[in-house]
């Protein structure tokens, strides 16, 4: 996603390419570079470190999507970059030889795929290539025209050289490699040589290590905002070791080129030894792992429900750190395991995370068979089964795994997209979930700067949000960019509306308001929190609608969310409509465990109607509280639980995998949403013409008096959407449905079908005047994705009838401003200093700066209002003696952290949740500021804390290691 001027990175504040680049980046960013945080080197600093003699620069592709209007800026941008670069001496002796390479052309694959035909793209690419050649000539820089060369390749060969028209496949890269080697190094055409395979093997070995250095996963701990307090214990040493190992691979390459070998393993053994990491986990000798009935006895479920262990690491040792599960069309359970979490450590064996298929073949309610679908993975924190294969998250890549032989094992791996950020591995694209069309929603957490090149142009994302990937069209969009820290749960209701978890915070939101076209570096408006205050918990992980006739009638349509710290279990809420939007009402705790290792992270309704739950099962999961390399992070345990309601029969799983098309269509009438989803997935893999023919008959024979008739029509529309062949007559019919939920869903389909529906804008105008706010909102959201004139026309049709609708108004205002190309930033808030601090200028300054620190580092757990989340084990700060008394006690807590049972405002807290120490994270001024703030916010009133006092306590506690316990502090500083 880089350009000469704009080269973003989450681990540094400087987001530009070279000095002076600030004049040129505006077309790509809207003027907002969304700076990162950390001490990762700039690219200029990397070049100085690497001391290159030749620099090969690939530009022009991302820039070309600015069209003819962007040529002038690109010409000036490229010229400035070349002039700067050829005046540097990165190797210390001479200016580098600079080679400028144009983009390759766009290949027309429309005969077999619904992709752009490339005519408009090639017009732009030709113009940008021409500018590149002219600027290179003017600056006496070598230029390689890959655009016209690739046009010749495409004309000379019938097979695809790209995966989507724009991005080269393996055969295309072979062509490009030969072009580059011959033009840059005057190399003769490649020849068969006995040494060639070994050289390639060594190059790939070095490349793997280099990638894990330059793009190291979890860079947030290595050089980013979470480097302190624990990063210095690990990463200077790990980086040193990986570079020593990389240098050995470089020796191995040259040896292989000579026909020699070197003992890589012996040389690796001589590289730097990594220091042992000490744990700060209190009482590590007390960690115990319960099994079987002992583990089950710790989990409470409501009366009438039953929970069982379906699979554990004892029977299946590969079931280590399971993170996500889903069922395939054959009814088999798939699980992603991540024993390498949080990321690979240099010197260890290569990561070997897996995708497992588990089955209960004898029907006794427990898994008895395991198949390893894929291994050798690294952090597969999201995966989804589709008609095309299995898409899986792999650090910065989205990878497609395919089983072409039918043995339930992946035999091909293809990188579909690169450029997803994994600066924080638990924030990387994850928790995949399909929408009703079969497109995949990819969740992404905060801190990240993702920039992915696609056939439709670069897709950029900042901080928290979601991507949507359509496998058939290879279309990626930044689907929603909202103020969400770490989404780890998306669920669709019966009408295709998506709901998402914040995870780090206690919010569950409706996704639609936030799914307007994003503006780089800015959060779009989200929805209100749908969870009632008394039952908010964090951090949540895993979201599922209860849609199964195996469970009681009254709970159908409830939404269930897991929680993994403090409250260890699942909260079940009734979902209710609230005008345009939604609200919830707490029903029950579906699970509640007293085992501190229990970490339920995902769940799904099974084909037989029961509910399966993944237990990550780890005693230590905090990211700020403990070292990423803490030896108590478990890498071998994991469980799958199954919840049933024994007084009601399990369901007979509907036939899907081997079913005929007519049966699959009838499955769309089933009550269970997961059964309908799997049936649509199966239909997507069948012959489209046969499906559409059968679908026409199916729709014609539907019972119009059936209470679910409108939903049956919507399911039929979703089938055509999933086949990427919208039935426009059916679309019009559902847009005029008597049920507003169906009309809203049809408006969503309309949003994505503009390339097939010629009157899309007129139909959206119709939806914008609908009598129900949810349909209006869908039209307004869709308008944000149109060109300016069409989008504003839809907004004008909507008028202002919704002006008093708090669900719609902020979305409408943001869309209107963005279509008018007005930047809307987040509203600045004024911090009001309490009157009792007015006479103390320093205290007032500390209070104001303390509010910002609190919002950044403390509000997630203790909440913006200081009332905490008692249900989840996070105590309040308002009106408590722990805050307002004994400034030295409070400073000690803040410096060193706190863990252990305690009483706050008359409530007992078990102390499973540790508060991290900020000794190495915040300086004296910052700690004084945030403590002055919490002592005088939320209705508190206590003397301010000044930096000098923090310095005194810091010095007095310099030799203290580990967390304080409440008992220890109360002995030193009793409550008054």
N, C-alpha and C positions, 0 to 999 in steps of 0.2 A: 503493500500500500504506500510505499514511500514515493516522494518526488524529490527533485534536487533541493527544494527549500524546506519541505515538511517531512521530518523523519521521527515520528513520535515514539516515545518509550515510557513505560510506566515507572521506571526506576531512576529518572532524572528530571530535573526541572526544565532543562533546555530541550525543546522539542524540534528544533530546526536543524538544517543540514550543514550550515557554514555561516560565518560572520557576514551579516548583511542580508541573510535570507528572510528577515522579517518583512521585507518589502514585497514578497511574492506569495506568501502562504495563504492569503485571505480567500482565494477562490476554493481552496480545499477544506477550509476550517470555518468559514464565515467569520474569520477574525479571532476565533477562540482556539488557542492551541491546547487547552486542557492539560496544563503542566502535570508531570508526574512528580514523584517524591523519592529521593534517594541519592546515592553517589555512584550510580552506573556511569561509565565513561561515555562521553560524547563520541560520535563517529570520528571526529577529528583527533581525539585523544587515542582512540583505538588504532587509527592509521599510524600515529606517531609510535605507538607501542609495537605494532606489527612490522613497521619499516618496509613497506612494499616498494618494489621497483616498477611494477606494472599495476595499474588500477583499471579494472573493467567496470564501466558504469552502464547499467541498464535502466533507461528511463523512457517515458513517452506513452506507455500504456495507460496508466491511471490518469495521466493528464489529458489524454485524448477524449475522455468522456465529458470534458468541459466544452467540446465542440469547437466550431470555428471562432466563437467569441473568446475562447481561452488561449488562442494562438499567440497573441501579442504578449500576454503575461508569461507564457511558457518560454517564448524566445528570450525574453529578458532574464528570466529565472535561470535558464540553461546557460546563457552566456555568462552570467555572474558566477555560476558554479564552476564552469570551465576555467575562467580567468583566475578564480581563487585557487583551484586545485593545481594548475600547472605552475603556480608560483610557490608551492610548498616543497620542502625537502624532508619528507617523512622518514626517509632512510638515513638522514643525517648528512648525506653527501651530495645528492643530486635530485633534480626534480623528477617525479615519477613519469613514466610513459603512460599516458591516459588514452584508453580506448573507449569510445562511445558506441553503444550498440542500440539499434532501434528495436521496437517491439516486432514480434512476428505478426502476420496478418490473421484475420478472422476467417475460419473455415466454415463453409456452409454445410451444416449437418441436418438441415430441415427435412431431408427426405426420410429420415428415420427418427428424429427427435423434435419436440416442440421447443426450439431454441431460436434466437435471432438468426436471420439469414446472413448477417454480416455486411450487407451492402452499406448501410449508414456507418457502421463501425469502421469498415475499410476506407471509406471516404475520409473519415477523421484521421485514421491511422496513417494514411498516405500523406495527408497535410502535415501531421506532426513529424513524420519521418523526413519530409522535405525540409522542414525547419531545422531539425536536428542536423541534417547533412550540411546545411548552410552555415549554422553556428559552429559546427566542428571545423569546417573549412576555414572560416574566418579566424579561428583560434589555433589553426595548425594542429588540430587533434585528429588522430585516426578515427575513422567512422566505418562501422559495419552495417550495411543495409540488410537486416534480417527480414524486413517486411517484404520486399520484392523477391528475395530468395525463397521465402516460404510460399508466396503465391505460386512460384514455379513448382515447389514440392506438391502443393495441393492439386495442381493441374496434371501432374505426372503420375499420380497414384490414386487409386480408388478408395483405399482404406483410410479410416480417420487417423489423423496425426494429432488430434486434440481430443480432450475428453468432453468439451462442451462448446467447441467452436473457437475458444480463446486460449484456454490453458492446455499446453502440450501434454500429450501422453508419452509413454516410454519410446515409441517409435519416433515421435516428433522431437523429443530431446536428443535422440541419436543423430537426427539430421542437424539440429542446432549445434551439437557438440562438434561434429565434423566441420561445420562452417566456421565456428570460432577457432578451433585448433589450426585450421588451415590458414585463416586470415590473420590471426594474432601471432602465431608462432611459426608460420610457414611450414607447418607439419605436412608430411606426405600422407596420403590416404592410409587409414588404419589397416594393419595386416594381421593375419592370424599368427599368434606367437605363443609358445608354451608358457611364457612368463605372464601373459596378459591377464589371465584369470586370477593369478595370485596377486598381481599388482592391484587389480580392482578390489579384491577382498580386503587388502590392507588399506586402500583408500577409504573404503566404506567404514572400516574399523576406526580410522582416524576421524572421519566425518562424524561418527556417532559421538565420540568424545568431545570433539570441537563444539558440536551443537549443544551438548550438555554443559559446556562452559559459557559460550557466548550467549546462548538462550537457556540458561540453566533454569529448570523448573523451581518454583518457590523463590524466585529472586527477591521477593519482598523480605525474606529473612536473610538473604545473602548481601544485598546492597540497597534494599528498599526501606520503606517506612517502618518495618518491623525488624530491622537489623538489630537494634538494641531491644532488650538487654541480652539476648541469648546468641545472636548471630556471631559475635566475636569469639564465642567458645568453639564454633564449628567451622565457619566458612573461609576464613583466611587460609586455614589448613587444607580444607577440601579443594579449594580452587588451586592452591599450589600443587596438590597431588594430581589433580586431573590434568594440569598442564605438563607435569612431568610425564604422565602416561601418554599424553598426546604427542610429545616430542619423541617418545619411544616408537610410536606408530609411524612417525615421519621417517625415522631411521629404517623401519621395516619396509616402507614403500620403496626407498632407494635400494635397499638390499634385494627386494623382490625384482626390481627392474634390472638388476645385475644378474639375476638368477640365483641369488644367495638367500639365506634365511638367518634370522636372529632369534634368540630365545626370549620372546616377549614376556612370557610368564616369569622367567628369572629376573629380567630387568624390572618388571612391575614390582617384584618383591623387594627391590632395592629403593623404591620411591619412598617419600616421606610417610612416616607412620602417623595416623590420625590420633589425636589425644582422646582419652576417655572423657566422656561427658558425665558430670555428676547430676544426679536427680535432685530436684527440689520437691519431689512428691512426698508428702508427709507419710511416714510409716510405710515405706514400700514393702517391708516384710509382712505387712498385714494383707497384701493383695492375695485374694483367693478366687479361684474359678470354680463355680458350681456347675454340676452336670445333672442331667436326667431329672428325677423327681425333686431333688434339692433345688435346682434352678426353677422348676415350675412352681414350687411352693412360694417363691418370692413374688410371683405375679398374680395380682388380683384382677378378676374380670367380673362383670355384673352377674347377678343371679340369672340363671338360664343359659349363660354362655360357657364355653369350654375352650381352653387353650392347651395345645400340645406342641411338643418338639417334633418337627417334621424332618429336620436334618441338622446335624451338628458337625463340628470339626473332628469329633471322635470317629465317626463313621467315614467322613469325607475330609481328609486332611487338606485337600485343596480349597476347602471352604474357609479361607482365611481372609478376614476383613471384608466380608461381602458388603456391597454398597447399593446395588440396584437390582431389582428383579422384574421379570415380566413373563407372561405365558405366550407360547407360540400357537400357531393354528392347529398343531397336533395335540395341544393341551399339556405340553411339557414346560417345566419351569426353567427359565434361564436366569442365571445369577452372574453379576460381575464381581470379581474379587480383586482386592488391592493390597496385597501383603507388602508392596513396596512403598506404601504411603508413609510419610508425606512426600518423599521422592528418593530416587536412587542416590546412594552414597559412593563416591569414587573408591575403587578398590574392592567393592562387594561384587558378587556375581551379577550379571546383567538382570534387569527386572524380569520377572516371570509371572506377572498378573494374568488372570485367565477369565474367559467367558465359559461358564459351565452350563451343561444341560442336566438337570436332575429329574428322575422319574420314580414314581411308585408303581412298579409293574405288577405287584401281587395284590394291590388294593387293601393293604393293611393300615393305611394312613401314615406311612412313613416312606421316605425316599429309600430306594435300594439300588439304584443304578445311576452312574455318573458318566457323562461324555464330555470331554474337553473340546469345545468347539474351536477355541483359539487360545494360544498361550504366547509367552514372550511379549505380552503387552506391558505398557507402563501407564498406570493410573487411568483405567477405563471408567471414569466417573460419570459417564453417560453413555447409554447405548439404546438403540431401538431396532426392532425387527421390521423389515419392510418387504414389499414384493421384489425390490431390487437386490436385497441382501441385508446385512446387518451393518448399520452405521454406528461407529464408536468414537468416542473422544480419546485422542492420543496427544496429550500436551498441547502443542500449538496446531495440531492437525485434526481434521475430520476425516476419518478413514472408513472405507467401504470394505467389509469382509464378505466374501462369497464362498459358498460351497457348490462347486460346479459338478461334483461327482455323486452327490446324494448320500454321502457317508456321515453327515452331521459334523463335519470338520471343515473349517475354513481352509481353502487351498489357494485363494488369491487375496491380496491386499492392495488397495489402491488409495492413495491420498487424493481426496476430492478437493479440499481447500486447506491452505496453510495461512497462518497469520493470526489465529486465535491466541489471545494472550494467556499464559499460564504463570504470570508473575506471582500469583498466590494459587497454589494448586487446588485448594478447596473452593476457589472462586472460578476456576476454568469452566468451559462449557460442560454442562452436567445435567443430570436429572431429566433426560430426554423424555418427551411425551408427544404423541401424535395428535394433531387436530382431526376433525372429521374427514378432511380430504386425504389424510395420510401424510401431510407435511409435518415436519418435526419441529417442535419448540425446543430450543436449546437455552438453558439458563446460564447466566454469567454474573459473577459477583463484582464487587467494587474493586477499586485500585487499578483496574485493567485498561489498556489501550489496545483494542483489537482492530486490525486493519487487514481485510481479506480481499484479495483480487478475484473477481468473478467475471463471467462473460457479460454481465450487465453493468459492470463498473465496480469500483472499490466500495466495500461495505465497511463502515467505520463505527466503532462503538466506544463509549467512555463510561467507566464506572458501571453500576449495576444495571441489568436489563436482560432482554431476551432477543434471540435470533429466531427466524423462521426459515426453514430449509425445505424447499420442494424438490424431492429427488428426481422427479420426471423431467422438470425443466431446468434442473441444476440451478435453481434460483434461490438466492440468499438475501434476506433483508434484515435490517435492525428493526425487529418487530415492535419492541417497546423499550424505551430507555427512561426509566423512572427512578426515583430516589430509593432504590432497594439495595440493601447491603450484600445479601448472599442468598439469592433465591434457590431453594432446594425442595421444590414441590410444585407441580402444576397439575390441575385436574379440570376436566371438561364435564359440564353437566349434560343432561339429556338433550339440551337445545344448542350445544356447541359453545356455550359461554365458558371462558377460562377463568380460573381462580388460582392465585399464587401465594406462596409463603415468602415472607421476608427472611426467615430463618434466624439471622442474627438478632432481629427485633421480633416483637410479639404480634406483628401484623399479618393478617390474611387479607388480600385485596382482590377485587375484580379487575381483570387485566384490561378489558376493553377501553376504559378511559385513557389509559397510558399508551395505547398502541397506535397513536398518531405518528406520522413521519417524524423521526427525531431530528434534532438540531445538534450539531457536533458540540460536545462539551456541556450540554445543558440537559437537565432532567425534564421530562414531560410531566404534566400533572397526573398523579395517580388517583386511586379511589380512596375513600375513607377506610379505616380499619373495620372489618366486619365482625370481629370477635368481641364479645362483651367484656368489660373491664375485669370482672372478677375471675375470669377463666383464661386470661392471657398468659402464655408461657413462652419461653425461649430457651435455647435455640431449637426451632422446629425443623423437621426433615421428613418429607413424605406426606402426600395429600391424596385422598381417595374418596370418591362418592360411594356411599353404601347403596348399591343397586343389585340386590340379590333376593329372590323369593325364599331362599333358605333362611333368611333372618326375618324377624317379626315385621308385620305390615307397617306398623307405626314408625319404624325407623327408616323406611325407604326414602332415598333422596338426602339423607343426612350426609354431612361431610366430616371426615375423620382426619386429624392431623397428629403426627407423632411429635414427641419432644425428647431431647437426649441429654439434658443437664438439669439437675434439680428434680423436677417432676420427670420421671422416667416411664413413659407410657404413651397413651393416645387419648386425646380429647375428641369427643363426638358432639357435633353441633347440628341442630336443625337449620336448614337453609330456607329462608323466607324471602319473598319478593318485597321490595320497599320502593314502590313507584318505579322510576326508571331503573333503579339499582336493586340492591339486596341487603339483607341483614341476617344475623344468625341468633339462635337461642341455644344455650348449653343444654345438652341432654344428659350425658354421663361420661365418666371415665371408662373407656372401653378396655384399657389396660393400665395398670399402675404397679410398677415393680419397686422393690426395696433393694434389689441387687445393683450396686453402684456401677457394675460393668455393663449393665443392660443398656443398649443404645439402639432403639428402633429407628431405622433410617429410611425405609421404604415399605410399601405394601401394595397389594393388588388383589381384587376379587378373582378367584380361580374359576375355571370352567364349571366346576361342580357347585359354585356359589359360596364356598367358604372364603375366608380372608387369610392371605398369607402375608407374613411380616418378616422383614430382614432385620436381624440383630447384628450390628457391626461388632458388638461385644468387645469393649476396650476399657480398661480402667482409666485411661488418660487420653483426653481428646482436645484439651484447650490449646489455643494457638498463641495467646499472649501470656498465659499463666505459666507455661512450661516450655522447655527447650524442644525444638523440633526433633532433636536427636535424643531426647530423654530415653534412657534404657527401659523405662516402664511403659513405653508405647508398645502395645502388643501387636504382633505380626502373625499370629497363628490361630486365633479363635474366631468363630463366627457361627451363627445359628439361623435357622429358618423356623418360625413358629406358624401355627395354623389355628385360627379361631373359628369355631363352629357354634351352632345353636341346636343342640342334640334333639330337642323336642320337635323340631321340624326337619323333614327329610332333606338330604343333599339333592342337588339337581342332577339330572342326566345331562352330561355335557352335550351340547348340540353338535352334530357333525359339521365340520368346517373343512379340514384339510382335504378330504376325499369326496366332499359333497358335490352334487351337481349344482349348476347355476340356479335352478329354480329353488332348491332347498336353501341355498345361501341367501337368496332374496327373501324367502319366508323367515329366515333367522332375523331379519331386520324388524320383525314385529315382536321379538322377544323383549321381555321386561329388562333383562340384564344389559347394561350399557357396554360392558366389556365383551359380551358375546356378539353384540352388534358391531362393535369396533373390529373384532377379529374377522368377522364375516366380510366387512367392507375391505379389510386388508387382503383377504383371500381373493375377492372379486377384482381388486386392482391388479393381481397377477394373472388373471384369466384373459382370454381373447376379448378385446374391447367390443368388437362388433357383435359377438354372440351375447355378451352381457347386456349391451344396450338394446338389442332386439328383445331379449327375454324381459328386460326391465319395462319396456313399453307395454307388453302384455300384462305384466304384474301390476303396473299402475292402473291400467284400464280395468282390472278385475278387483281393485280394492273396494271394500265396503265403505261407502260414504257415510253411513250411519254409525260406524265404529267410533267410540270415544277417542281413539288415538289416530283417527284418519289423517289429521293435519301433520302429525309426527311421522306417519308412514310416508306421506308425500315428501317431507323433508329428508327422510332417510334415502329416498329414491334420488332426490336432488344431490345429496352428498355422494352417492355412487357415481353420478355423472361427473361431479367435481373431482372425485378421486381418480377417475379415468382420464381426466383432463379433456373431457368433451362435454361441456355444459349443455344440457338440454334447455334451450332458451324458453321454450313454451312452458316447461315445468317450472323454471325459475320465475317466470311471470306469474304463474299460478300460485306459487308459494308466497311471492311478494304481496299477493292479495288475500292471503289466508285470513280467516277470522281470528286466529290466535296470534297475538303480538309476538310471542316467543318465536314462532315460525317465521314471521315477517322479518324480525331482527336477524335470524339466522340466514335468511335469503339475502338480506342486504350485505351480510358478511361475505357470502359467496360472490355477490356482485362486485364487491371490492377487488377480488382477485381475478376476475374474469374479463377485464377490459380488453385484453388482446383477442377475446373471442366474442364478446357481446358489443355490437356496434352502437347500441343506444344506451350504453352504460351510464352516461352523464344524465340523460333524461330519466332513467329509472332511479338513479340516486336522488334526483330532485323530488321525484315522487315519494321516495322513502323519507326525505327530509321534512315533508309536510305531514307525516303519519300522525295519527292520534296518540300514539304511545311514545314516551320519551326514549325508550330503549332503541326503537327503530330509528328515531331521529339521530340519536347518538351514533349509531352504526354508520349512518349516512355522513355525518360530520367527520367522523374518523376516516372514512373512506375518502372524503374530499381532500384530506391532507396529503394523500398520495397521488393526486391528480396534478396536472400542470396548473399554473396559477389561475388562468382564466376560467378553466372548467371547475376548479375547486371553489373559487369565489362564487361562481354561479350556483353551486350546490348550497353554499352557506346563505346566499341571498334567498334561495327558495325556502330555507329553514326559517328565515325571519328571526324574530325575537320572542316568539310565543313561549319559549322555555326559560325566559329570563329569570324566573324565580326557582329554577330547578338547579340545585347545587351539584347534581351529578353532571350536568351538561355545560353550564356556563363557563367554568374554567377551561374546559376542553375547546369549546367554541372560540373563546378569546385567544387561546394559544394558536389554534389552527389558522384563524384569520390573520394574526400577526405574522406567522411564518409564511403564509401564502403571499402576504404583502412584503415579504423579505425584511420584516422587522424582527430583530433579535429580542427575545424575551428571556431575561435572566431571572434567577430566583430573587424574590423580593428581599431587599435588605431589611434586617430587623434592627431596631434600636434597643439596646440594652438599658433598662431603667434601673439606676442605682438606688437601693433603698435609702430613704431619707435619713436614717440614723447613721449612714456613712458619709453624708454630704460634707461634713466638716473635715474629713480626712482625705486629702487629695490622693495620697498614695493608695489608701484602701479602696477608693473609688476606681482608680486605674486597675488595681488588682482584680476587683470584682468584674469589671468589663472584660478584661482579657481572660479571666477565669471562666466566664460563660462560654467562650469559644472552645476552650480546652475541655470543659465538661461535655459540651455537645459532641465533640470529636471522640473523646476517649472513655467517657463514663456513662452517657445517657442510654446507651444500648442496654446495659444491665439495670441501672438504677432508674431509667426512664426520664424523659425530659422534665416531668413534674416532680422528680425526686421521690416518688411514691414506691419505687421498686416494683418487683413482680413477686409478691410473697408466694403465689401458687407455684412458681418455678424455683424458689429458693434464693431470690435476689432481694435483700432487705431494703427497706426504705431509708432515705436520708432526712426526710422531713420530721422535725419534732423528736429526734432521738439524741440521747445523751452521748452516744458514740461520736456524734458530729459536733455538738455544741459545747461539750466539756473537754478539758485536758488537751490543749493544743499539741503537746508533745506526743500524747498517745495517738492522736489523729495523724500526725506527721510520720510516726513510726509505721502505722498501717500503710500509709501511702507510699513510703519508701520501700518497704520490704514485703508488703502483701499480707494477706490474712486468710487462714483456713482453719475451720473447726466449728463445732457446735457453739451457738451463741443465742442470746435472747435480745430481741430488738422490739421496743414498744410493746412488751408483754407477749410477743409471739416467739416461739422457738424455731430456730433455723438449724437444720441438721449439719450444715457446714460442708456438704459435698462440693459446693461450688466455691472455688478459691478466687480471691481477688488478687490480681497480679500486682507485683511491686513495680513502682515507677522510678526506682533509684537511678537506673541508667537511661531512662527514657525522657524524663522531665528534669530541667534544671531547677535551681532554687527559686528563681523568679516564677517559673511556671507552676511549681507545686504550691508556693505561697498564693498564687492567683487562684488556682482551682479550689483550694481549701477555703480561702476567703469567700469565694463564691458560694460554696455549698453551706458554709456556716451562716450565710445571710440571705440565701434564697429559700424558696419553698415555705416561707413563713418562719424560718429560723432567724435568730438574732443572737450573734456571739461576736466577741472581739475578732478583728482581722488577724491573719497570720502574715508576718513579714518575712522577706527572704533571709534576714539574718538569723531568725529562729530556725528556719529550715536548715541552714548551713550548720548551726550548732548541733541539731539532732542528727544530721547526716554524718557529721564527724564522730558523734558519740556512738553511732550504730554501724560504723564502717566495717567492723569485724563480724557483725551478725549475719548468719547465712540462713537461707530458707525463710518460709513464711512465719509470721507470728501466729500464735494461737490466741483466741479471745481470753482463755483462762490465764495465759501468761501475762497479757496486757492488763487484765483486771487486777491481778496481784500487784502489778507495778502502779497502776492508776485506777483505783476503785471508783465506781460511779459515785457522784456526789448526790 
